[in-house]
Amino acid sequence: MEISRVSSYYFIACDRVHEVMDDLYESLHDKDGNPITDLESVIDIVSSSRKEIYEELDMIKSIVAEYEDIQGRDNT
């Protein structure tokens, strides 16, 4: 794998995290733009966003592991 592909995957994952954060902000407000203050609802919304963010962070780790594996095979 080319090093530039690693950077591209970083961009994709970070861009997705940014989108999740934008969606989180929107989700924390009702259709009239008022902030949601029901604790259970906020916990559910935040938990869902956290899961999506962790998936993207795991993708970053996976890409690095894959890159290192390929580099290790190329050096043997």
C-alpha angles and dihedrals in degrees: 000000000000117000088235089063089057089055090048091054090048089054093049093049094045092046090052091050088052090052091049090053091050089050090048092055091050092046091054089065130065125235090275093054096254117138116254109240101177103117096212092051092048091048090052093047094047093045091053092050092046090054091052092048092049089052090056092046089050089052089056091052091047092052091052091048090049092047092050091048092052092046090050091052091047091053095053 
